[in-house]
Amino acid sequence: MDGGFSARGLVDQLEYDEFSEEDAIAAVSSLNVDWNHQAALKAKQYLSMEGFSHSGLVGQLEYDKFTAAQAEFGAEAAGL
């Protein structure tokens, strides 16, 4: 996976694509994904488009439904 999705964000996307919440959660739960890595990818995507402060980037990642720990990891991995 290279899109930088959070687990909850991916569940929401599957629900938007008309999968049931139960099926979406089961699908995401079956994946072997490093969610910290996904947060780092998303952070790098954001930084390639515009400038962020550390706290601003963490807040944006949390808005994207990464956990606080994943958001912090992502911002640090992206160099902030």
Contacts in CASP RR format, 6 or more apart in sequence:
PFRMAT RR
TARGET T0000
AUTHOR 0000-0000-0000
METHOD contacts of the structure
MODEL  1
MDGGFSARGLVDQLEYDEFSEEDAIAAVSSLNVDWNHQAALKAKQYLSME
GFSHSGLVGQLEYDKFTAAQAEFGAEAAGL
1 31 0 8 1.000
1 33 0 8 1.000
1 38 0 8 1.000
2 41 0 8 1.000
3 38 0 8 1.000
3 41 0 8 1.000
3 42 0 8 1.000
3 45 0 8 1.000
4 38 0 8 1.000
4 39 0 8 1.000
4 41 0 8 1.000
4 42 0 8 1.000
4 45 0 8 1.000
5 13 0 8 1.000
5 38 0 8 1.000
5 42 0 8 1.000
6 35 0 8 1.000
6 38 0 8 1.000
6 39 0 8 1.000
6 42 0 8 1.000
6 61 0 8 1.000
6 64 0 8 1.000
6 65 0 8 1.000
6 66 0 8 1.000
6 67 0 8 1.000
6 70 0 8 1.000
7 28 0 8 1.000
7 33 0 8 1.000
7 35 0 8 1.000
7 65 0 8 1.000
8 65 0 8 1.000
9 64 0 8 1.000
9 65 0 8 1.000
10 24 0 8 1.000
10 28 0 8 1.000
11 21 0 8 1.000
11 24 0 8 1.000
11 25 0 8 1.000
11 28 0 8 1.000
12 24 0 8 1.000
12 65 0 8 1.000
14 23 0 8 1.000
14 24 0 8 1.000
14 27 0 8 1.000
14 28 0 8 1.000
15 21 0 8 1.000
15 24 0 8 1.000
19 27 0 8 1.000
35 66 0 8 1.000
35 67 0 8 1.000
35 70 0 8 1.000
36 70 0 8 1.000
36 73 0 8 1.000
36 74 0 8 1.000
36 77 0 8 1.000
38 66 0 8 1.000
38 70 0 8 1.000
39 61 0 8 1.000
39 66 0 8 1.000
39 70 0 8 1.000
39 71 0 8 1.000
39 73 0 8 1.000
39 74 0 8 1.000
39 77 0 8 1.000
40 73 0 8 1.000
40 74 0 8 1.000
40 77 0 8 1.000
40 78 0 8 1.000
42 61 0 8 1.000
42 64 0 8 1.000
42 66 0 8 1.000
42 74 0 8 1.000
43 57 0 8 1.000
43 61 0 8 1.000
43 74 0 8 1.000
43 75 0 8 1.000
43 77 0 8 1.000
43 78 0 8 1.000
43 80 0 8 1.000
44 77 0 8 1.000
44 78 0 8 1.000
46 52 0 8 1.000
46 57 0 8 1.000
46 60 0 8 1.000
46 61 0 8 1.000
46 78 0 8 1.000
47 57 0 8 1.000
47 78 0 8 1.000
47 80 0 8 1.000
52 60 0 8 1.000
52 80 0 8 1.000
53 80 0 8 1.000
54 75 0 8 1.000
54 80 0 8 1.000
57 71 0 8 1.000
57 74 0 8 1.000
57 75 0 8 1.000
57 78 0 8 1.000
57 80 0 8 1.000
58 68 0 8 1.000
58 71 0 8 1.000
58 72 0 8 1.000
58 75 0 8 1.000
59 71 0 8 1.000
61 70 0 8 1.000
61 71 0 8 1.000
61 74 0 8 1.000
61 75 0 8 1.000
62 68 0 8 1.000
62 71 0 8 1.000
66 74 0 8 1.000
END
